[in-house]
Amino acid sequence: MSALPSTFDFVDINPGVPGMAFAAKAEGGGCREVIGIKPETREHYEAFFAPSRDVQQANRCDLVVVGLPFSMFAYCDGGDPAVSEPVAIAAKAAKKSSAILFRVPWGQARRLRVDADEYRSAVEGWLGAKAWDVTSAVSDDGNDLFVAAVARKKWNGREALPMSFPTRARSSVPSDAAAFMLARGYPQDFVSRYAGLSQKLVDGIVDIANARTAVSSVKAAIR
């Protein structure tokens, strides 16, 4: 089996603000399908990531990227559906893929005193430890939690997430969504389209440099 190629296909699940898609694209990825996007944001998303219908029908991809919510009711029976449902969808989409990369907006989640291991355990519980190697890492700036699941049949034994992420000089958080997105690495033309939709979108903004580091590391863990 070969490593995830420099040019690869990905499926984006529950994207919110599509930082994971921008990161995957920057690392050589092409979007095959987007699942679980809000109707009001689909037009703006597909202006930058237009999946092919023919490829969608093929039901194959190299990498699945998934946005998970920052709230997790870890002590409810059966877990939090907002977390378990995207994980279940990802597991189905990943049957013919090498890896899944989940991202949680950690700045919000940690204020709720959720432990990173609870997310990792939820993912591992759905996928199964025998079939998938599951690891987690929080970015150095505390903005992003990543959970990586690599299919054991395609895993080379290397850690799927890095020990460290890009570090930045501390600065004040921009007051408006557009400035915040630009500071996190989103392109200007996308920000111009997207930022005015909702101030709540700030909750889902991925740091592009962090996400690229995670995607690159997952790629390197595939044989």
Contacts in CASP RR format, 6 or more apart in sequence:
PFRMAT RR
TARGET T0000
AUTHOR 0000-0000-0000
METHOD contacts of the structure
MODEL  1
MSALPSTFDFVDINPGVPGMAFAAKAEGGGCREVIGIKPETREHYEAFFA
PSRDVQQANRCDLVVVGLPFSMFAYCDGGDPAVSEPVAIAAKAAKKSSAI
LFRVPWGQARRLRVDADEYRSAVEGWLGAKAWDVTSAVSDDGNDLFVAAV
ARKKWNGREALPMSFPTRARSSVPSDAAAFMLARGYPQDFVSRYAGLSQK
LVDGIVDIANARTAVSSVKAAIR
1 153 0 8 1.000
1 154 0 8 1.000
1 222 0 8 1.000
1 223 0 8 1.000
2 223 0 8 1.000
3 156 0 8 1.000
3 219 0 8 1.000
3 220 0 8 1.000
3 222 0 8 1.000
3 223 0 8 1.000
4 62 0 8 1.000
4 63 0 8 1.000
4 98 0 8 1.000
4 99 0 8 1.000
4 218 0 8 1.000
4 219 0 8 1.000
4 222 0 8 1.000
5 62 0 8 1.000
6 28 0 8 1.000
7 28 0 8 1.000
7 29 0 8 1.000
7 30 0 8 1.000
8 28 0 8 1.000
8 29 0 8 1.000
8 30 0 8 1.000
8 62 0 8 1.000
8 63 0 8 1.000
8 219 0 8 1.000
9 29 0 8 1.000
9 30 0 8 1.000
9 31 0 8 1.000
9 32 0 8 1.000
9 55 0 8 1.000
9 60 0 8 1.000
9 61 0 8 1.000
9 62 0 8 1.000
9 63 0 8 1.000
10 21 0 8 1.000
10 24 0 8 1.000
10 29 0 8 1.000
10 30 0 8 1.000
10 31 0 8 1.000
10 32 0 8 1.000
10 61 0 8 1.000
10 62 0 8 1.000
10 63 0 8 1.000
10 64 0 8 1.000
10 65 0 8 1.000
11 31 0 8 1.000
11 32 0 8 1.000
11 33 0 8 1.000
11 34 0 8 1.000
11 35 0 8 1.000
11 61 0 8 1.000
11 63 0 8 1.000
11 64 0 8 1.000
11 65 0 8 1.000
11 93 0 8 1.000
11 97 0 8 1.000
12 18 0 8 1.000
12 20 0 8 1.000
12 21 0 8 1.000
12 24 0 8 1.000
12 31 0 8 1.000
12 33 0 8 1.000
12 34 0 8 1.000
12 35 0 8 1.000
12 37 0 8 1.000
12 49 0 8 1.000
12 65 0 8 1.000
12 66 0 8 1.000
13 34 0 8 1.000
13 35 0 8 1.000
13 36 0 8 1.000
13 64 0 8 1.000
13 65 0 8 1.000
13 66 0 8 1.000
13 67 0 8 1.000
13 86 0 8 1.000
13 89 0 8 1.000
13 90 0 8 1.000
13 93 0 8 1.000
14 35 0 8 1.000
14 36 0 8 1.000
14 37 0 8 1.000
14 66 0 8 1.000
14 67 0 8 1.000
14 68 0 8 1.000
14 86 0 8 1.000
14 89 0 8 1.000
15 21 0 8 1.000
15 34 0 8 1.000
15 36 0 8 1.000
15 37 0 8 1.000
15 45 0 8 1.000
15 65 0 8 1.000
15 67 0 8 1.000
16 37 0 8 1.000
16 38 0 8 1.000
16 41 0 8 1.000
16 67 0 8 1.000
16 201 0 8 1.000
16 204 0 8 1.000
17 181 0 8 1.000
17 186 0 8 1.000
17 194 0 8 1.000
17 201 0 8 1.000
17 204 0 8 1.000
17 205 0 8 1.000
17 206 0 8 1.000
18 34 0 8 1.000
18 45 0 8 1.000
18 48 0 8 1.000
18 49 0 8 1.000
19 186 0 8 1.000
19 205 0 8 1.000
19 206 0 8 1.000
19 208 0 8 1.000
19 211 0 8 1.000
20 65 0 8 1.000
20 66 0 8 1.000
20 67 0 8 1.000
20 101 0 8 1.000
20 103 0 8 1.000
20 206 0 8 1.000
20 211 0 8 1.000
20 215 0 8 1.000
21 31 0 8 1.000
21 34 0 8 1.000
21 45 0 8 1.000
21 48 0 8 1.000
21 49 0 8 1.000
21 65 0 8 1.000
22 48 0 8 1.000
22 185 0 8 1.000
22 186 0 8 1.000
22 187 0 8 1.000
22 190 0 8 1.000
22 206 0 8 1.000
22 208 0 8 1.000
22 211 0 8 1.000
23 65 0 8 1.000
23 206 0 8 1.000
23 208 0 8 1.000
23 211 0 8 1.000
23 212 0 8 1.000
23 214 0 8 1.000
23 215 0 8 1.000
24 30 0 8 1.000
24 31 0 8 1.000
24 63 0 8 1.000
24 65 0 8 1.000
24 211 0 8 1.000
24 215 0 8 1.000
25 31 0 8 1.000
25 49 0 8 1.000
26 208 0 8 1.000
26 212 0 8 1.000
27 212 0 8 1.000
27 215 0 8 1.000
27 216 0 8 1.000
27 219 0 8 1.000
29 63 0 8 1.000
30 49 0 8 1.000
31 49 0 8 1.000
31 50 0 8 1.000
31 51 0 8 1.000
32 51 0 8 1.000
32 52 0 8 1.000
32 55 0 8 1.000
32 56 0 8 1.000
32 58 0 8 1.000
32 60 0 8 1.000
32 61 0 8 1.000
33 51 0 8 1.000
33 55 0 8 1.000
33 56 0 8 1.000
33 61 0 8 1.000
33 93 0 8 1.000
34 42 0 8 1.000
34 45 0 8 1.000
34 46 0 8 1.000
34 49 0 8 1.000
34 51 0 8 1.000
35 89 0 8 1.000
35 93 0 8 1.000
36 89 0 8 1.000
37 45 0 8 1.000
40 197 0 8 1.000
41 194 0 8 1.000
41 197 0 8 1.000
44 190 0 8 1.000
44 193 0 8 1.000
44 194 0 8 1.000
44 197 0 8 1.000
47 193 0 8 1.000
48 190 0 8 1.000
59 96 0 8 1.000
60 96 0 8 1.000
60 97 0 8 1.000
61 93 0 8 1.000
61 94 0 8 1.000
61 96 0 8 1.000
61 97 0 8 1.000
62 97 0 8 1.000
62 98 0 8 1.000
62 99 0 8 1.000
63 97 0 8 1.000
63 98 0 8 1.000
63 99 0 8 1.000
63 100 0 8 1.000
63 101 0 8 1.000
63 215 0 8 1.000
63 218 0 8 1.000
63 219 0 8 1.000
64 90 0 8 1.000
64 93 0 8 1.000
64 94 0 8 1.000
64 97 0 8 1.000
64 99 0 8 1.000
64 100 0 8 1.000
64 101 0 8 1.000
65 100 0 8 1.000
65 101 0 8 1.000
65 102 0 8 1.000
65 103 0 8 1.000
65 215 0 8 1.000
66 86 0 8 1.000
66 87 0 8 1.000
66 89 0 8 1.000
66 90 0 8 1.000
66 100 0 8 1.000
66 101 0 8 1.000
66 102 0 8 1.000
66 103 0 8 1.000
67 86 0 8 1.000
67 102 0 8 1.000
67 103 0 8 1.000
67 104 0 8 1.000
68 82 0 8 1.000
68 83 0 8 1.000
68 86 0 8 1.000
68 87 0 8 1.000
68 102 0 8 1.000
68 103 0 8 1.000
68 104 0 8 1.000
68 119 0 8 1.000
68 147 0 8 1.000
69 80 0 8 1.000
69 82 0 8 1.000
69 83 0 8 1.000
69 104 0 8 1.000
70 104 0 8 1.000
70 105 0 8 1.000
70 106 0 8 1.000
70 107 0 8 1.000
70 108 0 8 1.000
70 109 0 8 1.000
70 112 0 8 1.000
70 114 0 8 1.000
70 203 0 8 1.000
71 80 0 8 1.000
71 82 0 8 1.000
71 109 0 8 1.000
71 112 0 8 1.000
71 114 0 8 1.000
72 79 0 8 1.000
72 80 0 8 1.000
72 82 0 8 1.000
72 83 0 8 1.000
72 109 0 8 1.000
72 112 0 8 1.000
72 114 0 8 1.000
72 118 0 8 1.000
72 119 0 8 1.000
72 122 0 8 1.000
73 79 0 8 1.000
73 80 0 8 1.000
74 80 0 8 1.000
74 114 0 8 1.000
74 115 0 8 1.000
74 118 0 8 1.000
74 122 0 8 1.000
78 84 0 8 1.000
79 122 0 8 1.000
80 122 0 8 1.000
83 119 0 8 1.000
83 122 0 8 1.000
84 122 0 8 1.000
84 126 0 8 1.000
87 102 0 8 1.000
87 122 0 8 1.000
87 123 0 8 1.000
87 126 0 8 1.000
87 127 0 8 1.000
88 126 0 8 1.000
90 100 0 8 1.000
90 102 0 8 1.000
91 100 0 8 1.000
91 126 0 8 1.000
91 127 0 8 1.000
94 100 0 8 1.000
94 149 0 8 1.000
94 151 0 8 1.000
97 151 0 8 1.000
98 150 0 8 1.000
98 151 0 8 1.000
98 154 0 8 1.000
98 222 0 8 1.000
99 148 0 8 1.000
99 149 0 8 1.000
99 150 0 8 1.000
99 151 0 8 1.000
99 154 0 8 1.000
99 160 0 8 1.000
99 218 0 8 1.000
99 221 0 8 1.000
99 222 0 8 1.000
100 123 0 8 1.000
100 127 0 8 1.000
100 132 0 8 1.000
100 148 0 8 1.000
100 149 0 8 1.000
101 146 0 8 1.000
101 147 0 8 1.000
101 148 0 8 1.000
101 149 0 8 1.000
101 214 0 8 1.000
101 215 0 8 1.000
101 218 0 8 1.000
102 119 0 8 1.000
102 123 0 8 1.000
102 146 0 8 1.000
102 147 0 8 1.000
102 148 0 8 1.000
102 149 0 8 1.000
103 144 0 8 1.000
103 145 0 8 1.000
103 146 0 8 1.000
103 147 0 8 1.000
103 206 0 8 1.000
103 211 0 8 1.000
103 214 0 8 1.000
104 119 0 8 1.000
104 144 0 8 1.000
104 145 0 8 1.000
104 146 0 8 1.000
104 147 0 8 1.000
105 143 0 8 1.000
105 144 0 8 1.000
105 145 0 8 1.000
105 203 0 8 1.000
105 204 0 8 1.000
105 205 0 8 1.000
105 206 0 8 1.000
106 116 0 8 1.000
106 138 0 8 1.000
106 139 0 8 1.000
106 142 0 8 1.000
106 143 0 8 1.000
106 144 0 8 1.000
106 145 0 8 1.000
107 142 0 8 1.000
107 143 0 8 1.000
108 203 0 8 1.000
109 145 0 8 1.000
110 142 0 8 1.000
116 136 0 8 1.000
116 138 0 8 1.000
116 145 0 8 1.000
117 136 0 8 1.000
119 136 0 8 1.000
119 145 0 8 1.000
119 147 0 8 1.000
120 134 0 8 1.000
120 135 0 8 1.000
120 136 0 8 1.000
120 147 0 8 1.000
123 134 0 8 1.000
123 147 0 8 1.000
123 149 0 8 1.000
124 132 0 8 1.000
124 134 0 8 1.000
124 149 0 8 1.000
127 134 0 8 1.000
127 149 0 8 1.000
128 134 0 8 1.000
130 152 0 8 1.000
131 151 0 8 1.000
131 152 0 8 1.000
132 149 0 8 1.000
132 150 0 8 1.000
132 151 0 8 1.000
132 152 0 8 1.000
133 149 0 8 1.000
133 150 0 8 1.000
133 152 0 8 1.000
133 155 0 8 1.000
133 157 0 8 1.000
133 160 0 8 1.000
134 147 0 8 1.000
134 148 0 8 1.000
134 149 0 8 1.000
135 147 0 8 1.000
135 148 0 8 1.000
135 159 0 8 1.000
135 160 0 8 1.000
135 161 0 8 1.000
136 145 0 8 1.000
136 146 0 8 1.000
136 147 0 8 1.000
136 148 0 8 1.000
136 161 0 8 1.000
137 145 0 8 1.000
137 146 0 8 1.000
137 148 0 8 1.000
137 161 0 8 1.000
137 162 0 8 1.000
137 163 0 8 1.000
137 165 0 8 1.000
137 214 0 8 1.000
138 144 0 8 1.000
138 145 0 8 1.000
138 146 0 8 1.000
139 145 0 8 1.000
139 146 0 8 1.000
139 165 0 8 1.000
139 207 0 8 1.000
139 210 0 8 1.000
140 164 0 8 1.000
140 165 0 8 1.000
140 166 0 8 1.000
140 167 0 8 1.000
141 165 0 8 1.000
141 166 0 8 1.000
141 167 0 8 1.000
141 168 0 8 1.000
141 207 0 8 1.000
141 210 0 8 1.000
143 184 0 8 1.000
143 206 0 8 1.000
143 207 0 8 1.000
143 210 0 8 1.000
144 165 0 8 1.000
144 206 0 8 1.000
144 207 0 8 1.000
144 210 0 8 1.000
144 211 0 8 1.000
144 214 0 8 1.000
146 161 0 8 1.000
146 210 0 8 1.000
146 211 0 8 1.000
146 214 0 8 1.000
148 160 0 8 1.000
148 161 0 8 1.000
148 214 0 8 1.000
148 217 0 8 1.000
148 218 0 8 1.000
148 221 0 8 1.000
149 160 0 8 1.000
150 160 0 8 1.000
150 218 0 8 1.000
150 221 0 8 1.000
150 222 0 8 1.000
154 222 0 8 1.000
154 223 0 8 1.000
155 221 0 8 1.000
155 222 0 8 1.000
155 223 0 8 1.000
156 221 0 8 1.000
156 222 0 8 1.000
156 223 0 8 1.000
157 221 0 8 1.000
157 223 0 8 1.000
158 220 0 8 1.000
158 221 0 8 1.000
159 217 0 8 1.000
159 221 0 8 1.000
160 217 0 8 1.000
160 218 0 8 1.000
160 221 0 8 1.000
161 214 0 8 1.000
161 217 0 8 1.000
161 218 0 8 1.000
162 213 0 8 1.000
162 214 0 8 1.000
162 217 0 8 1.000
165 209 0 8 1.000
165 210 0 8 1.000
165 213 0 8 1.000
165 214 0 8 1.000
166 207 0 8 1.000
166 209 0 8 1.000
166 210 0 8 1.000
166 213 0 8 1.000
171 183 0 8 1.000
173 180 0 8 1.000
174 180 0 8 1.000
174 182 0 8 1.000
174 183 0 8 1.000
176 195 0 8 1.000
177 195 0 8 1.000
177 196 0 8 1.000
177 198 0 8 1.000
177 199 0 8 1.000
177 201 0 8 1.000
177 202 0 8 1.000
177 205 0 8 1.000
178 191 0 8 1.000
178 192 0 8 1.000
178 195 0 8 1.000
178 196 0 8 1.000
180 202 0 8 1.000
180 205 0 8 1.000
181 190 0 8 1.000
181 191 0 8 1.000
181 194 0 8 1.000
181 195 0 8 1.000
181 205 0 8 1.000
182 188 0 8 1.000
182 191 0 8 1.000
184 205 0 8 1.000
184 206 0 8 1.000
184 207 0 8 1.000
184 208 0 8 1.000
185 207 0 8 1.000
185 208 0 8 1.000
185 209 0 8 1.000
186 194 0 8 1.000
186 205 0 8 1.000
186 208 0 8 1.000
194 201 0 8 1.000
195 201 0 8 1.000
END
